[in-house]
């Protein structure tokens, strides 16, 4: 259908809708007809593919070879146990991969994409996926279009369509039909899914969703590649090194064994088992799984990770640059004071409830009886693009749109003004931008045309040459400017956000640039936005964690300072104009001292972030407006607002806050640190077993001893420790001390201290293993191997409680999965001496005295490992701070 050629009334008729939108019931029924508004997601692995990957891995192929050899030579008991080991490894790998795939699917289902639609004549926010053909969508600056639209109302609407057309200049949009054949780039009355509103506002009816959109037809041809984190790549690389190392050692042992006249079959199975056990094959899978599940846990705490690799970076963040409004404060603006040139008026009521009286000197007044106050209310109302709605579910009034504009709308509603201004014609408008710090509209009221302007007090004062005083217009004097500025400073010191108003009568043939010159200054609306409940505690946690919180806001210096003091931000204050005057070198010298930046623009934010990164800091920064996208890309962790942010910032971000709360950032960093710790601990535990078994095999080989463990005993140890208790390590919950230690140095290698620490623990175990082996040889090889076999397993089960935490003697265990896994592993290990398993594993029952000696040795090793945390500080988790 060529929608761009049709008049809007025909489009609405064909789609069986109207400018008031669909009824909710009709929208629901159309979802069943047209499906969800989404394109096909990245194709995930099927169960067959996952299973095939487990079977054809190098480790599994080696085990299959051992199984085949055992069957050929008639070692049926060995073959049976090898089959069990194979089956458990395949099932465990399949389970891990499947769980990781399901975790990715769950991540994809978590969405913060919302769209503003008109349903039954009222504007509501809905999930973008719930939009259907016939819906009426309301769009404004920074919005990403959720579907293909036929526009029918535009106000200075400009849309960036470079994602489709490659044209970098935004397209100016109109609503009139286009008769001729045109390309997508020239369809000026159409809005396309995925394109971005750069300025202005408008409305359009949905004509295509999901795969039926222009972008959808392209997207469904592309399969997004799976993301692999840097940590994942490093561990995968190390796994390959260990594989080649173990293959080399196994080859040497095999050749030497043949030279010593050992039997070929058991020797071959032994070296294959040693190779399999020496390689932590589960590391890449566990890494993917832990990151994906960790991202889901973070999402459940209202922070959505858009890139798994960013979880690793979260643990290194040492500076959080945050917006004030909506992140540190509630973003529920309420006008409490109105300053006119000669009056100070208080406004009652809280939040967005449109009930509240206007009071002056303690007496109730009629706000519309004062010409100055009525003009201020009118200007605020006409400059607001927000809408009010009452949530039946929450039983409260809510604002759809900008909270500041919403506060002006609520103020006008309290005075009953909207009913008077229902009939006005919008002629021209210039949306608010952080650079201009004002919004302009031109409206026809009756026979007269007026411009109305709201913005920062200093901006409106600069543009004004007259002032409304006692209902009359007078020349704006220097004394008037000083009076207004001093009164504004007083309110700003008390934490109020200030928005000044001005207006100007215009003639019919006005020039747009004249709409904001020579204004009549009316007054100032002072609104309060209180800090969020948990922000003060979150700021305190940041400081304890070695993270410096920094506030960057467009608000007045005094307003920002008042909020900063109330929430615990400590340091110097710098204004945007001062940042502009500084060179990059000068800015770099002061960024470590400044805690609050006021009156800033997005360009200032980029310079601040770059200066912090030049100083070696890892920076996380929040953003909401379309102009914040560059700074989110410039930071190490870009954080977008899920409620108040634009679609553009969400697309540019690494993480999205569902609740726009500073405390959520801190919680996400805590979980990010914990996930990294868990992976490090799992890696250390896996390497401990690998080093332990390799040390023992090499030393016994060099000393000319018999093999200290059989091939099946090696595989059993690997299966019992890595597949049960080891995996439980990867899911340790965040501990209280996680945010009481400094950030991880991103330049410090995790692998080096982990390898050194694992190697040290392996040497400790080797001492006791050799002692048990030599002492047991007098009673036969089977007894000696049983002693070593039992010690190896119980040593690793004991060591896991030391490895799980870097704190000295940390006995606070919250991970019940770990306890259950260790207990189950211990029971299975004891069963190898007293059940038919002893025949396959070639064990013999131990005496009570021997068991006690093994347990005492394990306890001694545990104490030594704990002591090493104190005497080897360089091997602790955190490398020295910068």
C-alpha positions, 0 to 999 in steps of 0.5 A, spaced: 500 500 500 502 506 498 500 510 504 504 516 502 499 518 496 493 517 500 489 523 504 489 522 511 482 521 512 482 515 507 488 512 511 484 512 517 478 509 514 482 503 511 485 502 517 478 502 521 481 507 526 481 515 527 485 521 530 483 519 537 486 512 536 483 505 537 479 502 543 483 498 548 479 491 546 480 493 539 488 493 540 488 487 543 484 483 538 489 486 532 495 483 536 492 476 535 491 478 527 498 482 526 502 479 531 507 482 536 511 489 533 518 486 533 522 483 528 525 476 528 531 475 533 537 472 533 537 465 531 539 461 537 542 454 538 537 448 537 537 442 542 540 438 537 546 443 535 547 444 542 548 436 543 552 435 537 557 441 540 558 437 546 559 430 542 564 433 537 568 437 542 576 434 543 575 432 550 569 428 548 573 425 542 578 423 547 574 420 552 570 416 546 577 413 544 578 411 551 572 407 551 573 404 544 580 401 547 577 399 553 571 395 549 576 392 544 581 389 549 575 387 553 575 391 559 568 392 560 568 395 567 572 400 565 568 401 559 562 402 563 565 407 568 568 411 562 561 411 559 558 414 565 563 419 565 562 421 558 554 421 559 555 425 565 560 430 561 555 430 555 549 432 560 552 437 564 555 440 558 548 440 554 545 443 561 550 449 561 549 450 554 541 450 554 541 454 560 545 459 557 541 459 551 535 460 555 538 466 559 539 469 553 532 468 551 530 471 557 534 477 556 531 479 549 524 478 552 526 484 557 524 490 554 524 498 556 522 500 549 515 504 550 511 508 546 506 514 547 499 512 543 492 515 543 487 510 545 480 512 546 482 519 546 487 519 551 495 518 551 498 512 554 504 509 554 505 502 552 510 497 550 512 498 543 511 490 542 504 492 543 503 497 538 498 495 532 496 497 525 491 503 526 494 505 533 495 513 533 503 514 536 505 521 539 512 522 537 517 528 540 524 530 540 529 524 542 524 518 540 525 512 536 519 511 531 516 504 534 513 502 527 512 505 520 507 511 521 503 515 516 504 522 519 497 527 520 500 532 525 507 535 525 510 541 528 517 543 526 518 535 526 525 533 523 527 526 523 534 522 522 533 517 517 540 515 516 539 508 518 534 507 512 537 512 507 544 514 509 542 521 509 546 525 515 541 531 514 534 530 518 528 530 514 523 535 515 516 532 515 509 534 513 502 531 513 500 533 506 499 527 501 504 526 496 501 524 489 507 522 485 512 516 485 517 517 490 523 513 494 523 512 501 528 518 502 523 523 499 516 520 503 516 526 507 509 525 510 511 518 513 515 516 519 519 509 519 520 504 524 527 505 528 528 512 525 529 518 530 526 524 532 531 530 532 526 536 533 519 538 534 513 533 535 508 530 531 502 524 530 502 519 526 497 512 524 501 506 524 501 503 517 506 497 518 509 493 524 514 488 525 517 485 519 512 489 515 516 495 516 521 498 512 526 496 517 523 490 519 524 487 512 532 489 512 533 486 519 530 480 518 535 478 513 540 479 518 542 474 524 546 478 529 552 475 531 553 472 539 557 477 543 563 474 546 566 478 552 573 479 553 574 475 559 571 469 555 576 470 549 582 470 554 579 464 558 578 460 552 585 462 549 588 460 556 584 453 555 587 452 549 594 453 552 593 448 557 590 443 552 597 443 548 601 443 555 597 437 557 598 434 551 605 435 551 606 432 558 602 426 556 606 425 550 612 425 554 609 420 559 606 415 554 613 415 550 617 414 557 612 409 559 612 405 553 620 405 553 619 402 561 615 397 558 608 398 561 602 395 557 600 400 552 592 400 553 592 402 560 598 407 559 594 410 553 587 410 557 591 414 563 595 419 558 588 421 555 584 421 562 590 426 564 589 430 558 582 431 559 582 432 567 588 437 566 583 442 561 578 446 564 573 445 558 567 448 562 570 455 563 568 458 556 561 455 557 560 457 565 563 464 563 557 465 558 552 462 563 554 466 569 554 473 565 548 471 562 544 469 568 548 475 572 545 480 567 538 477 568 539 478 576 541 485 575 535 486 570 531 484 576 534 489 580 532 494 574 538 495 570 538 492 564 545 490 561 545 491 553 552 488 552 554 482 556 562 484 556 560 491 560 559 486 566 567 485 566 567 493 566 562 494 571 567 491 576 572 497 575 568 503 575 571 508 580 567 514 577 559 515 576 557 521 573 550 522 574 544 527 572 541 530 577 533 530 575 530 523 575 536 519 577 538 522 584 531 526 585 524 523 584 523 527 577 516 528 579 516 536 579 511 540 583 511 548 583 511 550 590 512 558 589 511 563 583 515 569 583 512 575 579 516 582 579 512 584 585 509 578 588 510 572 591 505 566 591 505 559 594 502 553 591 499 547 595 499 540 593 504 535 591 506 531 585 502 531 579 495 531 583 491 537 580 488 539 586 491 545 590 490 552 592 494 559 590 496 562 597 499 569 598 501 572 605 497 566 608 490 567 604 487 564 598 487 567 592 484 567 585 490 565 580 486 568 574 484 574 577 491 577 577 493 578 569 501 577 571 499 570 574 494 568 569 499 570 563 505 566 567 500 560 567 498 561 560 505 561 558 507 554 562 500 551 559 502 552 552 509 551 552 508 544 555 507 538 550 506 533 556 499 530 558 496 528 564 493 521 565 490 518 572 492 511 573 486 506 575 491 501 577 496 505 582 490 510 583 494 516 582 495 522 577 501 521 572 505 525 567 506 522 560 512 527 557 517 531 560 516 532 568 518 539 568 513 541 562 508 536 566 509 541 572 507 547 568 501 543 566 499 541 573 500 548 575 495 550 570 490 545 571 490 547 579 487 554 576 482 551 571 486 554 565 486 548 560 478 549 559 479 556 557 484 555 552 481 549 549 481 553 543 488 555 540 491 554 534 499 552 534 502 556 529 510 555 530 514 552 535 522 551 537 522 545 542 527 545 548 534 544 548 540 543 553 544 548 549 538 554 548 535 552 555 528 554 553 522 552 549 518 557 544 511 556 541 507 561 537 499 560 538 493 564 535 488 566 541 482 569 538 484 574 533 491 575 536 498 571 535 503 571 541 509 567 542 510 564 549 517 562 552 519 558 558 526 557 560 532 558 565 531 565 568 538 568 566 536 566 559 529 569 559 532 575 562 537 576 557 531 576 551 527 581 555 526 588 555 520 589 558 517 586 565 510 585 567 509 589 574 502 589 577 498 588 571 502 593 566 508 592 562 514 596 564 521 597 561 525 592 564 531 596 568 537 594 571 534 594 578 529 589 576 534 584 573 538 584 580 531 583 584 529 577 579 536 574 580 537 575 587 530 572 589 532 566 584 538 565 587 535 565 594 530 559 592 536 556 588 539 555 595 533 552 598 534 546 592 528 549 587 528 548 580 527 555 576 523 556 570 522 563 567 516 565 563 516 571 557 511 572 552 510 577 546 504 579 542 506 578 534 503 580 528 500 576 522 507 576 518 512 574 524 519 572 522 520 565 527 527 568 529 523 574 532 518 570 536 524 570 542 526 577 542 524 583 546 520 579 550 516 581 556 518 578 562 512 575 566 515 571 572 518 565 575 515 558 577 519 555 582 519 547 583 521 542 587 524 535 586 526 531 592 532 526 592 530 519 592 529 515 598 535 511 597 540 515 594 544 518 600 545 511 602 547 509 595 552 515 595 555 513 602 556 506 599 560 509 593 565 512 597 566 506 601 567 502 595 572 507 592 567 510 587 567 517 586 560 520 585 559 526 581 553 530 579 552 533 572 546 537 571 543 543 567 540 546 573 542 552 577 549 552 581 545 553 587 540 548 586 545 543 584 549 544 590 543 544 595 541 537 592 548 535 593 549 537 600 543 533 602 545 527 598 552 526 600 556 529 594 562 532 596 567 536 593 568 543 589 562 546 584 564 548 577 559 551 572 559 549 564 561 556 562 567 555 567 568 548 563 568 552 556 573 557 558 578 551 560 583 548 556 583 540 556 589 540 560 586 545 565 580 541 566 584 535 567 587 538 573 581 539 576 576 533 575 579 529 581 576 535 585 570 537 582 563 533 585 558 537 582 558 540 575 552 545 574 549 549 568 552 544 563 551 542 556 552 535 553 558 538 550 561 539 557 559 532 559 563 529 553 569 533 555 568 532 563 568 524 561 574 525 556 578 528 562 576 523 567 579 518 562 585 521 561 586 521 568 586 513 568 579 513 571 573 508 569 567 512 568 560 510 568 555 516 566 548 517 565 544 520 560 537 521 557 536 526 552 538 525 545 544 529 545 547 525 551 548 519 546 555 521 544 557 522 551 554 515 553 559 512 547 565 516 550 564 513 557 566 506 559 559 504 561 554 509 558 547 508 562 541 510 559 534 512 563 529 507 561 523 512 564 525 519 562 530 517 557 530 517 549 530 511 545 536 514 542 540 514 548 538 507 550 540 505 543 547 508 545 548 505 552 551 499 555 546 499 560 539 501 561 535 503 568 528 501 568 527 506 575 532 511 573 535 511 580 542 512 582 541 507 587 540 502 582 547 503 578 550 502 585 547 495 585 549 493 578 556 495 580 555 490 586 553 485 582 558 486 576 563 485 581 560 479 584 559 476 577 567 477 576 569 474 583 565 468 581 568 467 575 575 468 578 574 463 583 571 458 579 577 458 574 582 458 580 578 452 583 578 448 576 586 450 575 587 447 582 585 440 581 589 441 574 595 443 577 594 438 583 593 432 578 599 434 573 604 435 579 603 428 582 603 425 575 610 428 573 613 427 580 611 420 580 613 419 573 620 422 575 621 418 581 619 412 577 613 410 582 607 407 579 601 411 577 599 414 583 592 414 580 588 410 575 585 413 569 578 412 571 580 415 578 582 421 575 576 422 571 572 421 577 575 426 581 574 431 575 567 429 574 566 430 582 569 436 583 568 440 577 561 438 575 558 439 582 561 443 587 565 447 582 559 449 578 556 452 584 562 456 585 560 460 579 553 462 583 555 465 589 551 471 591 554 478 592 557 479 599 556 485 604 564 486 603 563 487 595 562 494 596 567 495 601 573 494 597 576 498 591 575 497 584 578 492 580 584 495 576 582 494 569 589 494 567 591 488 572 591 481 569 586 476 573 589 470 570 596 471 573 594 472 580 589 466 579 594 461 576 600 463 581 595 462 587 592 455 584 599 453 583 601 454 590 595 450 592 597 445 588 604 444 591 601 444 598 597 438 596 602 435 592 606 434 599 601 430 602 599 426 596 606 424 596 606 422 603 600 418 603 602 415 597 609 413 599 606 411 606 601 406 603 606 403 598 608 398 603 601 395 603 600 395 596 599 400 590 591 399 591 592 402 598 597 407 596 592 409 590 586 409 595 589 414 600 591 419 594 584 418 591 581 420 597 585 426 599 585 429 592 577 429 593 577 431 600 582 436 599 579 440 593 572 439 597 575 443 603 579 448 599 573 450 595 571 454 602 577 458 602 577 459 595 570 462 595 572 468 599 578 472 599 577 474 606 581 471 612 576 466 615 570 468 612 565 462 614 559 466 612 556 461 607 549 464 603 550 459 597 546 453 599 547 450 592 555 450 594 553 446 601 549 441 598 554 440 592 560 439 597 555 434 601 553 430 595 560 429 592 563 427 599 557 422 600 559 419 593 566 419 594 565 415 600 561 410 596 567 409 592 570 405 598 564 401 600 559 400 594 560 396 587 564 402 585 570 400 588 571 394 583 571 399 577 575 405 581 580 400 584 579 402 591 580 399 598 576 401 604 580 405 609 581 404 616 578 410 621 585 412 623 587 413 615 580 417 614 582 421 620 589 423 618 586 425 611 581 429 614 586 432 618 591 434 613 585 437 609 584 441 615 591 443 615 591 445 608 585 449 609 589 453 615 595 454 610 591 457 604 587 462 609 594 464 612 596 465 605 591 470 604 595 474 609 602 473 607 601 473 600 597 480 599 599 481 591 595 474 590 589 477 593 583 478 588 584 486 588 590 488 585 593 495 588 589 501 586 591 506 581 
